[in-house]
Amino acid sequence: MDDHNDSRDHLRLASSRPLSLIDGSGESDPADEPLAYGTPRPALTSIAVKVDGDRIEATATLALNGRVLTGQSMGDVGDRTAIIASATLGAVSGLLDSEAALETAELLDVGGHSIAISILRLDSEDPAEILVGSAIIRGDVEDATARSVLSALNRRLSR
């Protein structure tokens, strides 16, 4: 898991298949289109991470029904996992019916497995709803971090 501290720029493509359904025109705002019942989950298409000294910038790109959803986050390189999780949350935030915030994102070793875990807070209810998601790290920490955010939101997005 030490490779997440690597200072090299990182670009990860989730699939080698062409995304022919994505028009990328930006003409439609995901916030204006609520998800219909049975809508497929957003698919992670890429994560780009750029490190410049002690600063990091992450961009998460997802696809949903031919739309491109993008989120960005910047911060200190020591907060790399949280920055990647925040970028992913930013990409899907327009699909949520309430404000969402990242409580924490961490990489853990549990039972001999490395996992990424994200805890999110939705402010739609009083008290706020807490969502937890996790993903096993299979070599790519950035991918697992983004998938942990999507895991936390999975049931919320399908409502």
C-alpha positions in Angstrom: 0.0 0.0 0.0 3.0 2.3 0.1 2.6 3.1 -3.6 -0.2 5.6 -2.8 2.5 8.0 -1.5 4.2 7.9 -4.9 4.9 11.4 -6.1 4.5 10.5 -9.8 1.4 11.7 -11.7 -1.2 9.0 -11.9 -3.8 8.4 -14.6 -6.0 5.3 -14.4 -8.5 4.3 -17.0 -11.1 1.9 -15.7 -11.8 0.2 -19.0 -10.0 -0.2 -22.3 -13.4 -0.4 -24.1 -14.4 2.8 -26.0 -17.2 4.7 -24.3 -19.3 5.3 -27.4 -22.4 6.3 -25.4 -20.8 9.4 -23.8 -21.3 12.5 -25.8 -19.5 14.8 -23.3 -21.2 17.9 -24.6 -22.0 19.1 -21.2 -25.5 20.3 -22.4 -27.4 18.4 -19.7 -26.9 18.9 -16.0 -27.2 15.6 -14.0 -28.8 17.6 -11.2 -31.7 18.4 -13.5 -32.4 14.7 -14.3 -33.4 12.5 -11.3 -32.5 8.9 -11.6 -35.4 6.7 -12.7 -36.1 3.4 -10.8 -33.7 0.7 -11.9 -31.2 3.1 -13.4 -27.7 1.6 -13.6 -25.1 2.8 -11.2 -22.5 5.4 -12.3 -19.4 3.6 -13.8 -16.0 4.9 -12.9 -14.2 5.6 -16.2 -11.0 7.4 -15.0 -9.1 8.9 -12.1 -6.4 11.4 -12.8 -4.1 12.4 -10.0 -1.5 15.2 -10.3 1.1 15.8 -7.6 3.0 19.1 -7.5 5.3 19.3 -4.6 3.1 19.0 -1.5 -0.1 19.7 -3.3 -2.3 17.1 -5.1 -5.2 17.5 -7.5 -7.6 14.6 -8.3 -10.2 14.4 -11.0 -12.7 11.5 -11.1 -14.8 10.8 -14.2 -17.8 8.6 -14.2 -20.4 7.7 -16.9 -24.1 7.3 -16.4 -26.6 6.8 -19.2 -24.4 8.4 -21.8 -23.5 11.3 -19.6 -20.1 12.3 -18.3 -19.9 13.2 -14.6 -16.7 14.9 -13.4 -15.5 15.9 -9.9 -12.3 17.6 -8.8 -10.6 18.1 -5.5 -7.3 19.6 -4.4 -5.3 19.6 -1.1 -2.2 18.5 0.7 -0.5 15.4 -0.6 -0.8 13.9 2.9 -4.6 13.9 2.4 -4.3 11.9 -0.9 -7.0 9.3 -0.1 -9.5 12.0 1.1 -8.8 14.1 -2.0 -9.5 11.2 -4.3 -12.7 10.4 -2.4 -13.8 14.0 -2.5 -13.3 14.2 -6.3 -15.4 11.0 -6.7 -18.1 12.4 -4.4 -18.1 15.7 -6.4 -18.7 13.7 -9.6 -21.9 12.1 -8.3 -23.1 15.0 -6.1 -25.5 16.3 -8.7 -27.3 13.0 -8.7 -28.1 13.2 -5.0 -31.2 14.7 -3.5 -29.3 16.3 -0.6 -25.9 17.7 0.3 -23.2 15.1 0.8 -20.0 15.5 2.7 -17.0 13.2 3.1 -16.5 12.4 6.8 -13.4 10.3 6.3 -11.6 8.1 3.7 -8.9 5.7 4.8 -6.8 2.8 3.7 -6.9 -0.1 6.2 -5.5 -3.6 6.6 -8.3 -5.8 7.9 -8.0 -9.6 8.2 -5.0 -9.8 5.9 -6.7 -7.7 3.2 -6.0 -4.1 2.2 -9.3 -2.1 1.8 -10.4 1.5 1.1 -13.2 2.8 3.3 -15.2 5.9 3.0 -17.7 7.4 5.4 -20.1 10.0 4.0 -22.7 12.2 5.6 -26.0 13.2 3.9 -27.7 16.2 5.4 -31.2 15.3 4.1 -32.5 14.1 7.5 -32.1 15.2 11.1 -30.0 13.7 12.3 -27.8 13.4 9.2 -27.6 10.0 7.5 -24.2 8.3 7.7 -23.2 6.0 4.8 -20.2 3.7 4.7 -18.6 2.0 1.7 -15.6 -0.1 1.2 -13.6 -1.7 -1.6 -10.8 -4.2 -1.6 -7.5 -2.8 -3.0 -6.5 -4.9 -5.9 -3.3 -3.0 -6.8 -4.8 0.4 -7.6 -5.4 2.5 -4.5 -7.0 5.3 -6.4 -9.6 2.9 -8.0 -10.4 1.3 -4.7 -10.8 4.7 -3.0 -13.3 5.9 -5.7 -15.1 2.5 -5.6 -15.5 2.9 -1.8 -17.4 6.2 -2.3 -19.6 4.6 -4.9 -20.2 1.7 -2.6 -21.4 4.0 0.1 -23.8 5.8 -2.3 -25.0 2.6 -4.1 -28.4 2.2 -2.5 -29.0 6.0 -2.2 -28.5 6.4 -6.0 -30.9 3.6 -6.8 -33.8 5.1 -4.8 
